[in-house]
Amino acid sequence: MEGKLGEWLFNGVWRLQVKSIEKQTEEGAQGWKVVVEIRNGSKFNGYAPGGTGWQGASLVLADGN
């Protein structure tokens, strides 16, 4: 799935929203800091991301990196 900053994405079980993205500028830090919110979007309680096929998220920039 692809989405925009602040847009909710839903795969039938999990809702994911990217709150902010910022390039790390602190000394010794490299990469990006991404703040996300993940919610269970199903009617069932007790699901953990790892038990439902969740494999993580990737940040892809406009230039494809």
N, C-alpha and C positions, 0 to 999 in steps of 0.2 A: 504494500500500500504506500501511497505517497500522500503528503498533505502539506499544508501551510502552517506557519507559526500560529498557535492559538486555535487551530481547527481540531475537533475531536475526530479520531479514527476509531473504527469499531470492526472487530473481526468476528463478531457473534458471541464472544465471551468477554474479551477485554476491550476497554475504552482507553485510549492513550491520547494525551494532549501535550505538545511541546510548549512549555511556558516561556523559555528563553534560551538563547544560544549566544555564547560570547567566546571570543578567542582569548586564550590564556596569555596574559602579558606579564605575569609575575616572574621574577627571576627563577630560573630552573624549571619552570613549567612550560610544557609544549602541548599543543593540541587545542581542544575545544571543551568548554564546560556546557553541558546541555541539561537543563532542568525540565523534567517530565512529570506528569501526573498519570498514574495508571489506576483504573478502577475496574472492579468486576462488573460487567454489564449484563450478566445473566441473572436468572431467577434463583440460582443455586448458591448457597453460602459455603464457605470453607475451601474454595478453589485457591490454589497457589499457582503463580505463573509457571513454575517448573513442571507441574503436573498436567498442564493443559497444552503442551506443545510450544509454549513461549520460548523463543530462541534469541530474544534480545532485539535491539534496534540499531540501525546504522545511520550515521549522519553523512549525507552526500551533498556536497556543495554544488552551486550552479555550474561550475566548470567540470563536474564529474568526479572530482576528487573526494 
